[in-house]
């Protein structure tokens, strides 16, 4: 993993930690984990379908836009 990838992972972890503490505070982690699981389990099926669709669109865009550009740059070297 290059330094940029490591930096990105650290930034995502820090943002997740800040979002978690902003939302739930410094309460018991087990209690908040159970609350999170209950909220996720209580979501309607349509929410999962919409999230799956958004993920699918992003994945196809990644495959059709980013990867060919990256391959073209690699071939020029």
N, C-alpha and C positions, 0 to 999 in steps of 0.2 A: 504494500500500500504506500503510495507516495505521500509527501507531506501535505499536499492539497486535500487529498482524500481523508487523511487523519484529521486535518483541521475541520473539514465539513462534518465528520462524525462527532467531533467534540462540540461543535456549534449546535448540532441537532440535539445532542444529549443535554447541553446547557439550556437550550430553549425548552425542551421537555420538562426539565427539572423546575425551571422558573414558572412554566404554565401550571405544573402540578401544585407547587407551593402557593401560587396565587389563587388557585381554585379551591384547594382543600386545606391549606395552611400546614402546620406541622403536627397535625393530629396523628393518631395511631395509624401506621401504614396498612395494617391488616383490615381495619374497619373501612378505610377509604377504598381499598382494593375491592372489598365486598360491595361497596356502594357503586363503584365503577362497573363491576360485572353485572350488578342488578340493572343498572341503566342500560348497558349494552344489550342484555338479554331482553329487556322490555321494549326495545325499538321495533317498529313495524317492519314488515318484510320489504315494503317499498323503499325504505331508507337504505337497506342493503343493496337493493337493485340499482338505485341511483348511484350509490358509492361505487358499486361494481362497474357501472357504465362509465363513470368519470375515470376510474382507473383504467378501463379498457381503452378509452379514447386517448388518454395520456400515453399508454403503452404503445398503441399503434402510431401515434405521432412520433414517439421516440424511435420506433423502428423505421419509419419512412422518412423522417427529416434528419435526425441527429446522426444515426449510424452511417448513412451514405456519405454525409459530409465528413465524418471522422475517417471513413475509409478512403475518401478522395485525398484527404490531407496526408494520410499514411502512405499512399501510393506515390505522392509527389516527392517524398524524401528519398 
